Amino acid sequence: MFGMGMTMTLGDFKGVLQSPKAVTIGVFAQFIVMPTLAYLLCKLFNLPTEIAIGVILVGCCPGGTASNVITYMAKGNTALSVACTSVSTILAPILTPAIFYVLASQWIDINAMSMLKSILQVVLFPIVLGLLVRAILKNKVDHYIQVMPLISVVAIVAIVAAIIAGSKAQILESGLMILGVVILHNGLGLLLGFWAARIFKLPYTDCKAISIEVGMQNSGLGVALAAVHFALSPITAVPSAIFSLWHNISGSALATYWAAKSNKAEK
């Protein structure tokens, strides 16, 4: 999140003013499609409480920054993707705990205010700090920005590895079920995100951006929240950890398909 803050500029939010309809559709789809899908999948497969909480938690997270890179690879509207990620991330401290409380409270007692405080610490504070560092250092920060994505990737891989290692026994017991739910969650999110944009007759490049934005979650945030609020049930963080790995695989595959299709059309 600090790295994201260092890379953000006022130009990222100009996309909101340039395409308010598309950004609104993207953000609404993000916070409606993925939480709803998570809830329905939990009900459909009658998931155990600890796993259901983890699935809903990742579904309530905002879009991930990886979606911006995947959208660029897919030759979608990258500016729209960046705008949607920025807006959904800024709204996350309010919407993520609120939606999570509504959907998951039937499984477990939830302290929404405590979760809001955690998201402010994990999301908003590092982003604001990154923006301040960029504002103070200005052009000097450009050199460090190039390194931040690598640091972020290494950090997330380490966190995911730690979660998976700590939940080895539970994963051996329920890993295939969690993987199946994650694949369905991600795949249906990509599909419904695309069609949400198509229904409102957005350009094809915008449809690709919103599809990827909806289907790819900030699963690192899901891991962090699970580790803080459900520390006694380590497997709660596993759906977010697996999502973190899987959505990069599926997103890259989809981007490759769309890029090839775009190149063929151009020729």
C-alpha positions, -999 to +999 in steps of 0.1 A: +000+000+000+029+023+007+043+015-028+009+022-043+008+056-025+042+064-039+031+057-075-003+076-072-007+111-086-036+135-091-036+122-127-049+089-115-080+105-103-085+125-135-099+092-149-128+096-125-137+129-140-131+118-176-151+086-173-174+089-142-199+064-156-173+037-162-156+042-129-189+042-110-199+009-128-165-006-120-165+003-083-202-007-078-196-040-096-165-046-074-184-042-041-216-060-053-204-088-075-175-103-055-191-102-020-224-116-034-206-144-053-186-152-021-218-155+000-236-177-026-206-200-030-204-204+008-241-213+009-240-235-022-211-257-010-221-254+027-185-244+036-172-248+071-174-216+092-137-208+092-134-212+054-167-194+047-154-164+066-122-164+046-140-166+013-164-137+022-135-117+035-115-118+002-148-111-016-153-079+003-118-065-004-112-038-030-095-043-063-058-052-063-031-032-080-021-062-100-053-056-120-037-025-135-008-044-150-030-072-162-053-046-179-023-031-196-013-066-208-048-072-221-048-039-240-077-027-219-083+008-206-055+011-181-064+046-170-099+033-161-084+004-142-061+027-122-090+050-114-113+021-102-085+006-081-078+040-065-115+048-057-123+013-044-092+013-022-101+047-008-137+035-001-125+001+014-122+013+050-159+019+051-174-006+026-152-037+033-161-040+070-197-029+064-204-055+037-184-082+056-205-075+087-238-079+067-228-111+049-206-129+075-223-120+108-245-151+106-214-173+109-195-154+136-197-122+158-179-094+140-165-062+154-169-040+123-153-009+140-122-029+149-119-041+112-124-005+100-095+006+123-073-023+108-081-012+072-072+024+080-039+011+094-032-013+066-046+007+036-052+044+041-022+053+064+005+037+041-011+052+010-012+087+026+024+082+038+034+072+002+017+103-012+035+125+013+069+110+005+063+115-032+052+151-026+083+159-005+109+141-026+092+148-060+114+137-089+139+119-066+112+093-058+111+080-094+142+059-089+126+042-058+092+037-075+108+012-099+119-010-070+086-009-050+067-034-072+095-060-066+095-053-029+057-057-029+058-090-048+085-104-025+066-094+006+033-109-006+050-141-016+066-144+018+032-137+036+014-162+014+041-188+020+039-182+058+001-186+058+002-218+037+030-233+058+011-225+090-021-241+078-005-272+062-027-297+080-059-279+072-049-274+036-042-311+031-077-317+044-097-290+026-072-275+001-089-288-031-123-275-019-109-241-012-090-240-046-122-250-064-142-222-046-114-197-054-114-207-091-152-203-093-151-170-074-124-155-096-138-168-129-174-158-122-161-124-111-142-118-143-173-129-163-199-109-144-176-078-143-173-080-181-211-083-186-218-056-161-198-032-183-214-046-215-250-042-202-242-004-198-228-004-233-193+007-224-165+004-250-148-030-253-115-017-238-135-005-207-153-039-205-119-056-203-107-032-176-138-037-154-137-074-159-102-076-146-108-050-119-138-070-105-122-104-108-088-095-092-090-087-055-066-071-031-061-105-015-031-093+004-054-072+024-076-102+030-046-122+044-037-093+067-072-089+080-076-126+086-043-128+104-053-099+127-090-107+134-091-145+131-057-154+144-071-184+163-082-199+130-052-197+106-072-214+078-094-183+075-065-166+057-060-195+033-087-185+007-071-150+004-036-166+001-048-190-026-067-162-044-035-142-043-017-169-064-046-180-086-059-146-098-025-137-112-025-170-132-060-166-145-056-129-151-024-134-171-040-161-192-070-139-199-048-109-208-028-131-232-060-142-249-073-106-252-040-092-264-037-119-291-073-111-301-066-074-303-034-079-323-054-101-348-081-074-351-054-048-357-038-068-385 
